[in-house]
Amino acid sequence: MERNEQVKRNLKDMAFNNFVGGIAWGLGATVGVSLIIAILGILISKINLIPFIGTFVSQITSFVLQTNPYLLK
């Protein structure tokens, strides 16, 4: 039994698969972090444990919703 088996794949296929995988990972990470930040921002603005941050996030949320009313749908 040979310890090191060589994978026989086309270099073009491997490069394409790695490229698509990298794009998917980057997109997923970006969307995930955006959702987490948005949820934390909404929670902080609702809780108002820290008035300055809560007011700041509330102002940003109000501005975004005023400029983009379709986000409420």
N, CA, C and O atoms as a GROMACS GRO file, in nm:
protein
  292
    1MET      N    1   0.084  -0.117   0.000
    1MET     CA    2   0.000   0.000   0.000
    1MET      C    3   0.090   0.125   0.000
    1MET      O    4   0.183   0.136   0.080
    2GLU      N    5   0.060   0.215  -0.090
    2GLU     CA    6   0.141   0.336  -0.102
    2GLU      C    7   0.086   0.444  -0.009
    2GLU      O    8  -0.034   0.467  -0.003
    3ARG      N    9   0.176   0.509   0.062
    3ARG     CA   10   0.135   0.607   0.162
    3ARG      C   11   0.088   0.738   0.100
    3ARG      O   12  -0.006   0.800   0.150
    4ASN      N   13   0.151   0.780  -0.005
    4ASN     CA   14   0.117   0.907  -0.068
    4ASN      C   15   0.050   0.882  -0.202
    4ASN      O   16   0.115   0.849  -0.301
    5GLU      N   17  -0.080   0.899  -0.202
    5GLU     CA   18  -0.152   0.881  -0.326
    5GLU      C   19  -0.161   1.016  -0.396
    5GLU      O   20  -0.187   1.119  -0.334
    6GLN      N   21  -0.139   1.013  -0.523
    6GLN     CA   22  -0.142   1.137  -0.600
    6GLN      C   23  -0.283   1.157  -0.655
    6GLN      O   24  -0.342   1.067  -0.716
    7VAL      N   25  -0.335   1.276  -0.632
    7VAL     CA   26  -0.468   1.309  -0.681
    7VAL      C   27  -0.454   1.353  -0.826
    7VAL      O   28  -0.378   1.444  -0.858
    8LYS      N   29  -0.530   1.287  -0.911
    8LYS     CA   30  -0.522   1.319  -1.054
    8LYS      C   31  -0.643   1.403  -1.091
    8LYS      O   32  -0.750   1.351  -1.122
    9ARG      N   33  -0.625   1.535  -1.087
    9ARG     CA   34  -0.731   1.626  -1.125
    9ARG      C   35  -0.672   1.729  -1.220
    9ARG      O   36  -0.553   1.760  -1.215
   10ASN      N   37  -0.756   1.778  -1.303
   10ASN     CA   38  -0.716   1.880  -1.398
   10ASN      C   39  -0.688   2.010  -1.322
   10ASN      O   40  -0.766   2.049  -1.235
   11LEU      N   41  -0.578   2.075  -1.352
   11LEU     CA   42  -0.539   2.199  -1.285
   11LEU      C   43  -0.644   2.308  -1.307
   11LEU      O   44  -0.671   2.387  -1.217
   12LYS      N   45  -0.702   2.312  -1.426
   12LYS     CA   46  -0.804   2.412  -1.457
   12LYS      C   47  -0.928   2.391  -1.370
   12LYS      O   48  -0.986   2.488  -1.320
   13ASP      N   49  -0.969   2.266  -1.352
   13ASP     CA   50  -1.085   2.236  -1.267
   13ASP      C   51  -1.058   2.272  -1.121
   13ASP      O   52  -1.144   2.328  -1.054
   14MET      N   53  -0.940   2.239  -1.072
   14MET     CA   54  -0.905   2.272  -0.934
   14MET      C   55  -0.904   2.423  -0.912
   14MET      O   56  -0.956   2.472  -0.812
   15ALA      N   57  -0.847   2.497  -1.006
   15ALA     CA   58  -0.841   2.643  -0.994
   15ALA      C   59  -0.982   2.702  -0.995
   15ALA      O   60  -1.012   2.793  -0.917
   16PHE      N   61  -1.068   2.652  -1.084
   16PHE     CA   62  -1.206   2.703  -1.092
   16PHE      C   63  -1.282   2.672  -0.963
   16PHE      O   64  -1.351   2.759  -0.909
   17ASN      N   65  -1.270   2.549  -0.913
   17ASN     CA   66  -1.339   2.511  -0.789
   17ASN      C   67  -1.291   2.594  -0.671
   17ASN      O   68  -1.372   2.637  -0.589
   18ASN      N   69  -1.161   2.617  -0.661
   18ASN     CA   70  -1.108   2.698  -0.551
   18ASN      C   71  -1.151   2.843  -0.564
   18ASN      O   72  -1.178   2.909  -0.464
   19PHE      N   73  -1.158   2.895  -0.686
   19PHE     CA   74  -1.201   3.032  -0.708
   19PHE      C   75  -1.347   3.050  -0.666
   19PHE      O   76  -1.381   3.145  -0.596
   20VAL      N   77  -1.434   2.959  -0.710
   20VAL     CA   78  -1.576   2.966  -0.675
   20VAL      C   79  -1.594   2.947  -0.524
   20VAL      O   80  -1.676   3.015  -0.462
   21GLY      N   81  -1.518   2.857  -0.465
   21GLY     CA   82  -1.525   2.837  -0.321
   21GLY      C   83  -1.482   2.961  -0.244
   21GLY      O   84  -1.543   2.995  -0.142
   22GLY      N   85  -1.379   3.028  -0.291
   22GLY     CA   86  -1.334   3.151  -0.226
   22GLY      C   87  -1.436   3.263  -0.236
   22GLY      O   88  -1.457   3.337  -0.140
   23ILE      N   89  -1.500   3.275  -0.351
   23ILE     CA   90  -1.605   3.376  -0.366
   23ILE      C   91  -1.722   3.345  -0.274
   23ILE      O   92  -1.776   3.435  -0.209
   24ALA      N   93  -1.762   3.219  -0.266
   24ALA     CA   94  -1.873   3.180  -0.180
   24ALA      C   95  -1.839   3.205  -0.033
   24ALA      O   96  -1.923   3.254   0.042
   25TRP      N   97  -1.717   3.174   0.008
   25TRP     CA   98  -1.676   3.196   0.147
   25TRP      C   99  -1.676   3.346   0.178
   25TRP      O  100  -1.726   3.387   0.283
   26GLY      N  101  -1.621   3.427   0.090
   26GLY     CA  102  -1.618   3.571   0.111
   26GLY      C  103  -1.756   3.632   0.118
   26GLY      O  104  -1.784   3.716   0.203
   27LEU      N  105  -1.844   3.590   0.029
   27LEU     CA  106  -1.981   3.640   0.028
   27LEU      C  107  -2.055   3.598   0.155
   27LEU      O  108  -2.125   3.679   0.216
   28GLY      N  109  -2.039   3.474   0.194
   28GLY     CA  110  -2.104   3.426   0.316
   28GLY      C  111  -2.054   3.498   0.440
   28GLY      O  112  -2.133   3.532   0.528
   29ALA      N  113  -1.924   3.521   0.448
   29ALA     CA  114  -1.868   3.592   0.563
   29ALA      C  115  -1.919   3.735   0.567
   29ALA      O  116  -1.951   3.786   0.674
   30THR      N  117  -1.926   3.801   0.452
   30THR     CA  118  -1.973   3.939   0.447
   30THR      C  119  -2.120   3.949   0.488
   30THR      O  120  -2.156   4.035   0.569
   31VAL      N  121  -2.202   3.863   0.434
   31VAL     CA  122  -2.344   3.866   0.469
   31VAL      C  123  -2.364   3.832   0.616
   31VAL      O  124  -2.444   3.896   0.685
   32GLY      N  125  -2.292   3.733   0.666
   32GLY     CA  126  -2.304   3.694   0.806
   32GLY      C  127  -2.265   3.805   0.901
   32GLY      O  128  -2.337   3.832   0.997
   33VAL      N  129  -2.152   3.869   0.877
   33VAL     CA  130  -2.108   3.978   0.964
   33VAL      C  131  -2.204   4.096   0.955
   33VAL      O  132  -2.232   4.160   1.056
   34SER      N  133  -2.255   4.125   0.837
   34SER     CA  134  -2.352   4.234   0.822
   34SER      C  135  -2.478   4.208   0.902
   34SER      O  136  -2.530   4.298   0.968
   35LEU      N  137  -2.528   4.087   0.897
   35LEU     CA  138  -2.648   4.052   0.973
   35LEU      C  139  -2.623   4.061   1.123
   35LEU      O  140  -2.707   4.112   1.197
   36ILE      N  141  -2.510   4.012   1.169
   36ILE     CA  142  -2.479   4.018   1.312
   36ILE      C  143  -2.468   4.162   1.360
   36ILE      O  144  -2.520   4.196   1.466
   37ILE      N  145  -2.400   4.247   1.283
   37ILE     CA  146  -2.386   4.388   1.321
   37ILE      C  147  -2.522   4.457   1.320
   37ILE      O  148  -2.551   4.537   1.409
   38ALA      N  149  -2.605   4.427   1.222
   38ALA     CA  150  -2.738   4.488   1.217
   38ALA      C  151  -2.823   4.446   1.336
   38ALA      O  152  -2.888   4.530   1.397
   39ILE      N  153  -2.822   4.318   1.369
   39ILE     CA  154  -2.900   4.269   1.483
   39ILE      C  155  -2.849   4.329   1.613
   39ILE      O  156  -2.929   4.371   1.697
   40LEU      N  157  -2.718   4.334   1.631
   40LEU     CA  158  -2.662   4.396   1.752
   40LEU      C  159  -2.698   4.543   1.759
   40LEU      O  160  -2.730   4.594   1.867
   41GLY      N  161  -2.693   4.613   1.646
   41GLY     CA  162  -2.729   4.754   1.645
   41GLY      C  163  -2.873   4.777   1.684
   41GLY      O  164  -2.904   4.869   1.760
   42ILE      N  165  -2.962   4.695   1.632
   42ILE     CA  166  -3.105   4.708   1.666
   42ILE      C  167  -3.126   4.677   1.814
   42ILE      O  168  -3.202   4.746   1.882
   43LEU      N  169  -3.061   4.572   1.864
   43LEU     CA  170  -3.076   4.538   2.006
   43LEU      C  171  -3.024   4.650   2.096
   43LEU      O  172  -3.088   4.684   2.196
   44ILE      N  173  -2.910   4.706   2.063
   44ILE     CA  174  -2.854   4.814   2.144
   44ILE      C  175  -2.944   4.936   2.141
   44ILE      O  176  -2.962   5.002   2.243
   45SER      N  177  -3.003   4.966   2.026
   45SER     CA  178  -3.091   5.082   2.019
   45SER      C  179  -3.220   5.059   2.097
   45SER      O  180  -3.279   5.154   2.148
   46LYS      N  181  -3.266   4.934   2.106
   46LYS     CA  182  -3.388   4.904   2.181
   46LYS      C  183  -3.362   4.897   2.331
   46LYS      O  184  -3.446   4.941   2.410
   47ILE      N  185  -3.249   4.843   2.371
   47ILE     CA  186  -3.221   4.823   2.512
   47ILE      C  187  -3.183   4.955   2.580
   47ILE      O  188  -3.227   4.981   2.693
   48ASN      N  189  -3.105   5.037   2.514
   48ASN     CA  190  -3.059   5.165   2.567
   48ASN      C  191  -2.983   5.150   2.698
   48ASN      O  192  -2.997   5.233   2.788
   49LEU      N  193  -2.902   5.046   2.710
   49LEU     CA  194  -2.817   5.033   2.827
   49LEU      C  195  -2.712   5.143   2.830
   49LEU      O  196  -2.680   5.197   2.936
   50ILE      N  197  -2.660   5.175   2.716
   50ILE     CA  198  -2.564   5.283   2.705
   50ILE      C  199  -2.632   5.391   2.622
   50ILE      O  200  -2.643   5.377   2.500
   51PRO      N  201  -2.678   5.499   2.685
   51PRO     CA  202  -2.760   5.597   2.614
   51PRO      C  203  -2.692   5.657   2.490
   51PRO      O  204  -2.757   5.676   2.388
   52PHE      N  205  -2.564   5.687   2.498
   52PHE     CA  206  -2.497   5.749   2.384
   52PHE      C  207  -2.497   5.656   2.263
   52PHE      O  208  -2.532   5.697   2.152
   53ILE      N  209  -2.458   5.531   2.285
   53ILE     CA  210  -2.452   5.435   2.174
   53ILE      C  211  -2.593   5.405   2.124
   53ILE      O  212  -2.615   5.396   2.004
   54GLY      N  213  -2.688   5.391   2.216
   54GLY     CA  214  -2.826   5.364   2.176
   54GLY      C  215  -2.884   5.476   2.093
   54GLY      O  216  -2.952   5.451   1.994
   55THR      N  217  -2.856   5.601   2.133
   55THR     CA  218  -2.904   5.716   2.057
   55THR      C  219  -2.837   5.723   1.921
   55THR      O  220  -2.902   5.750   1.820
   56PHE      N  221  -2.707   5.698   1.919
   56PHE     CA  222  -2.632   5.702   1.794
   56PHE      C  223  -2.684   5.598   1.695
   56PHE      O  224  -2.708   5.628   1.579
   57VAL      N  225  -2.702   5.476   1.743
   57VAL     CA  226  -2.751   5.369   1.656
   57VAL      C  227  -2.895   5.397   1.614
   57VAL      O  228  -2.934   5.368   1.501
   58SER      N  229  -2.974   5.453   1.705
   58SER     CA  230  -3.112   5.488   1.673
   58SER      C  231  -3.118   5.594   1.563
   58SER      O  232  -3.202   5.586   1.474
   59GLN      N  233  -3.029   5.693   1.570
   59GLN     CA  234  -3.024   5.796   1.466
   59GLN      C  235  -2.983   5.737   1.332
   59GLN      O  236  -3.040   5.772   1.228
   60ILE      N  237  -2.886   5.648   1.334
   60ILE     CA  238  -2.842   5.584   1.209
   60ILE      C  239  -2.955   5.500   1.151
   60ILE      O  240  -2.980   5.503   1.031
   61THR      N  241  -3.023   5.424   1.238
   61THR     CA  242  -3.134   5.341   1.192
   61THR      C  243  -3.246   5.427   1.133
   61THR      O  244  -3.301   5.394   1.028
   62SER      N  245  -3.278   5.537   1.200
   62SER     CA  246  -3.383   5.628   1.150
   62SER      C  247  -3.343   5.686   1.015
   62SER      O  248  -3.426   5.693   0.924
   63PHE      N  249  -3.218   5.727   1.001
   63PHE     CA  250  -3.172   5.784   0.875
   63PHE      C  251  -3.180   5.682   0.762
   63PHE      O  252  -3.226   5.713   0.652
   64VAL      N  253  -3.135   5.561   0.791
   64VAL     CA  254  -3.138   5.457   0.687
   64VAL      C  255  -3.281   5.426   0.647
   64VAL      O  256  -3.309   5.411   0.528
   65LEU      N  257  -3.371   5.417   0.744
   65LEU     CA  258  -3.510   5.386   0.711
   65LEU      C  259  -3.580   5.502   0.640
   65LEU      O  260  -3.670   5.478   0.560
   66GLN      N  261  -3.540   5.626   0.668
   66GLN     CA  262  -3.599   5.740   0.598
   66GLN      C  263  -3.552   5.746   0.453
   66GLN      O  264  -3.629   5.780   0.364
   67THR      N  265  -3.425   5.714   0.431
   67THR     CA  266  -3.372   5.721   0.295
   67THR      C  267  -3.408   5.598   0.213
   67THR      O  268  -3.409   5.602   0.090
   68ASN      N  269  -3.437   5.487   0.281
   68ASN     CA  270  -3.472   5.361   0.213
   68ASN      C  271  -3.599   5.304   0.275
   68ASN      O  272  -3.591   5.205   0.348
   69PRO      N  273  -3.714   5.361   0.248
   69PRO     CA  274  -3.838   5.313   0.313
   69PRO      C  275  -3.877   5.171   0.272
   69PRO      O  276  -3.954   5.107   0.343
   70TYR      N  277  -3.826   5.122   0.160
   70TYR     CA  278  -3.860   4.987   0.116
   70TYR      C  279  -3.799   4.879   0.206
   70TYR      O  280  -3.834   4.762   0.192
   71LEU      N  281  -3.708   4.917   0.297
   71LEU     CA  282  -3.649   4.819   0.389
   71LEU      C  283  -3.750   4.773   0.493
   71LEU      O  284  -3.730   4.668   0.554
   72LEU      N  285  -3.855   4.847   0.515
   72LEU     CA  286  -3.956   4.809   0.613
   72LEU      C  287  -4.049   4.700   0.564
   72LEU      O  288  -4.117   4.636   0.644
   73LYS      N  289  -4.054   4.677   0.434
   73LYS     CA  290  -4.145   4.577   0.378
   73LYS      C  291  -4.099   4.438   0.403
   73LYS      O  292  -4.164   4.343   0.361
   0.00000   0.00000   0.00000
